[in-house]
Amino acid sequence: MNRAGQHHAPKARHTLFALFRPDALRDDDNTEFLDMLNRSQRTIFQICLHYTDRSPDAIRDLYQEIACNLWESWPNFRGDSSTDTWVRRVSLNVAVTEIRRHAKQPRFVPLEDWMYDTISEEIDKAPPDYFRLISALEPDERALLYLRLEHLSIRDIAETLSTTEAAVKQRLYRLRQHIDKLKQQYNYNEE
């Protein structure tokens, strides 16, 4: 069902590829999806940085997998949560699934040149050894850390992860303990 309440059949995955061609037809639903994807690029890039080795190819592959999954899920988005929450939920689920599968199937969604600059800027802004610490975390811990670093409330994190606020608080406490242990192990200095 699209946002206008009209039912339509899910589009095939290959339809996504057509959307990124300059000559693609742009009906209202396609335009709405592309607008949402454009607004969500920073969120998706941040998740990609947390779930890859930060190489441009790995980021591109995960970004494309997330974009494909968002496209496939778009007809089923009912608006029960905000679009941002939905994008985070789908993106994190895809990232965790990809890590667990350890198999990347390339799909072509071209990244613009400025996106590579954005990747470099985000990596440069991170404290030294930050990504080494993140790499040592479990996928669900990375998701929790990402959401907290995005300054989401406990309630929003719980909604994104489909869990309770009490569970989020407990997981944040355990995550903090794990990060403190990793900092000691790696002699991490936040300067």
QUIMO-V12967 format. One record per residue. PHI is phi in radians with two decimals (* if undefined). OMEGA is omega in whole degrees, 0 to 359 (* if undefined). Layout:
PHI,OMEGA + PHI,OMEGA
This chain:
*,178 + -1.50,184 + -1.11,178 + -1.45,178 + 1.50,180 + -1.63,177 + -1.42,171 + -2.64,184 + -1.25,176 + -1.02,180 + -1.49,180 + -1.19,181 + -0.99,182 + -1.14,178 + -1.12,179 + -1.02,182 + -1.07,180 + -1.13,182 + -1.12,185 + -1.68,172 + -1.50,180 + -1.06,184 + -1.64,183 + -1.12,174 + -1.22,186 + -2.21,175 + -1.32,186 + -1.01,182 + -1.19,178 + -1.11,179 + -1.11,179 + -1.09,178 + -1.10,181 + -1.10,176 + -1.09,179 + -1.09,180 + -1.11,178 + -1.10,179 + -1.14,187 + -1.69,185 + -0.99,181 + -1.08,179 + -1.04,181 + -1.12,178 + -1.08,179 + -1.06,178 + -1.13,178 + -1.06,178 + -1.11,181 + -1.38,187 + -2.04,178 + -2.29,175 + -1.53,177 + 1.23,173 + -1.34,180 + -0.95,180 + -1.14,180 + -1.15,178 + -1.12,179 + -1.05,181 + -1.08,180 + -1.20,178 + -1.01,181 + -1.14,178 + -1.13,178 + -1.11,180 + -1.05,178 + -1.11,180 + -1.19,176 + -1.09,179 + -1.08,180 + -1.13,182 + -1.50,185 + -0.93,179 + -1.10,182 + -1.67,179 + -1.20,186 + -1.73,181 + 1.44,177 + -1.13,175 + -2.19,178 + -1.19,177 + -1.05,180 + -1.06,179 + -1.10,180 + -1.10,180 + -1.07,179 + -1.06,182 + -1.07,181 + -1.10,183 + -1.09,179 + -1.16,177 + -1.06,179 + -1.12,181 + -1.06,180 + -1.12,179 + -1.07,180 + -1.11,178 + -1.12,182 + -1.19,180 + -1.37,182 + 0.95,178 + -2.30,179 + -1.86,177 + -1.82,185 + -1.10,173 + -2.28,188 + -1.67,169 + -2.30,188 + -1.12,173 + -1.65,178 + -1.38,182 + -0.98,182 + -1.11,181 + -1.17,178 + -1.17,175 + -1.12,179 + -1.07,178 + -1.03,181 + -1.08,180 + -1.09,181 + -1.13,179 + -1.17,180 + -1.15,180 + -1.28,184 + -1.26,176 + -1.10,178 + -0.98,177 + 1.15,181 + -1.00,183 + -1.27,174 + -1.16,176 + -1.12,181 + -1.06,181 + -1.09,180 + -1.44,181 + -1.48,174 + -1.26,181 + -0.94,180 + -1.23,176 + -1.23,177 + -1.09,179 + -1.06,180 + -1.11,179 + -1.07,179 + -1.00,182 + -1.11,180 + -1.22,179 + -1.17,175 + -1.46,177 + 1.11,175 + -1.31,177 + -1.25,177 + -1.01,180 + -1.09,180 + -1.16,177 + -1.10,179 + -1.05,179 + -1.13,180 + -1.10,182 + -1.58,180 + 0.96,180 + -2.50,182 + -1.63,178 + -1.13,179 + -1.09,178 + -1.14,179 + -1.10,180 + -1.05,179 + -1.14,180 + -1.15,177 + -1.13,178 + -1.08,179 + -1.13,178 + -1.08,179 + -1.03,178 + -1.08,181 + -1.12,179 + -1.13,177 + -1.05,178 + -1.14,178 + -1.14,178 + -1.05,178 + -1.15,181 + -1.08,183 + -1.65,186 + 0.86,185 + -1.24,179 + -2.12,186 + -1.44,182 + -1.26,*
